[in-house]
Amino acid sequence: MSLSQNKQNAIAFYKTAYDGKPRQAVEQYVGSEYIQHNPMVENGVEGFIDYFERMVKEYPDKSIEFVRAVAEGDLVALHTHQVWPGNDQYVTMDFFRFDENGKIVEHWDSIQQIPQESASGNTMY
């Protein structure tokens, strides 16, 4: 798999799950294992599916924008802007590790609520 294809697959995987189809996302984009490093989500594919099925039920009006994607070796990093109900906005950085078949096998992330003010005057994007 190419770096470009891995970036496209990482975005498609995340978008599919975020839009309420995590089982489809897993079937299409996940390899023989799924190691999860987010402490709010159980390890493995079922933990991932359960989390995203719950999120779509509890927060059906959330949205995500993929600001940038960077790939190197077997890793893809996604920088996103999420808007949740009540206009709560978050910046996230997700890292996905791909196996030799171009399938996702590991995930890390960092999430930060976007503050109302910025000392630098710059956005988080």
N, C-alpha and C positions, 0 to 999 in steps of 0.2 A: 504493500500500500504506500501511496505517496503522502507526503506531509500535507498537501492540499486536500487530498481525499480524507485524511484523518481529521482535519479541521472541519470539513463539511459534515462528517459523520458525528463528531462531538456536538456540533450545533444541532443537527437533526435529532440526535439522541435526547439532548436536554430539552429541546422545544417540544418534542413528542410527549415526553413525560410531563413537562410543565403544563401542557394543554390537556392533560387528563388521560393519557394513554400510556402509562408506564410499562404495562405488560408488553405492548407492541414495541416500545422502545427497547426493552430488554431482548425481545426475540430478534429484532433486527440488528442491534448494535453491540450486544454484550457477548463476551467470550465464555470460556468454560468456568470462569470464576468471576466474582465481583467483590473486590476488597473495598470496604467503605471506611473512610477516616472521619467523616462528619459525626460528631458525638451524639447528634440528635436522631440519627438514622441507624437502624440495625444493620449489621454486616450481611452481605449476600444479596441476591436478587430479590428475594421476598421482602426483605426489609426496605429495599428501595421502592418496590411496587407499593407496599403498604403506606409508606410515607407520602408518596405522590398521589395516591388515591385519596388519602385523608386530606391533603392540601387542596385538591380540586373541589372537594365537597365543602370544606370549611371556608375557602377563599376563592370562589369561582370567578371573581372579577379581577384577579391579579393579572399583571402583564409583565413581559420580559422583552428587553431589547438587547441584542448581541452587539456590543460596541466594538470589540476587536477579538481576534483569535490569533494565537501565536503557536507555532509548532516547531519542535526540535526533537530529533531522535524519535523515541516512542511516546513522547508527551505532547499534549495539546493543552494550552491555557486559554480559558475564555474569560473575558471581562464583560460583565453584564450590568444593566440597569433594570431593576425590578420596581414596580409600583404595586403596592398592596392596598386593600380597602382603607379608606380614611386618608389616602394620599401618603401613606408611609412609604418612603423610598429607600431602596437599599442598593449599594454597590456590592457586587460579588465577584470573586475570582475563583474559578474552578479549574482544577488540573485533572486531566484524564490520562491514564497510561494505557497504551494499546499493546496487544500481543502481536505476534508475527503474522497473524491473519487479518490484521486491521480491525480487531474487535476490542472494545473497552473492557479492561480487567481490574482497574483500580481508580479510585476517586478521592481527591482532597478538595477542600474549599475553605474560603474565608469570606465572611459576610459582615458588612458594616452598614448601619443606618446612616443615610446621608444627612449631615447636620444642616441646620437652617442658615448658618453663616460660615464663611471660610476666611481665615486669617490671611491666606495668600491671595484671595480674590479669584482663585481658579476653581473650576469644577473638579469633580473626582473622575472626570473622563478626559 
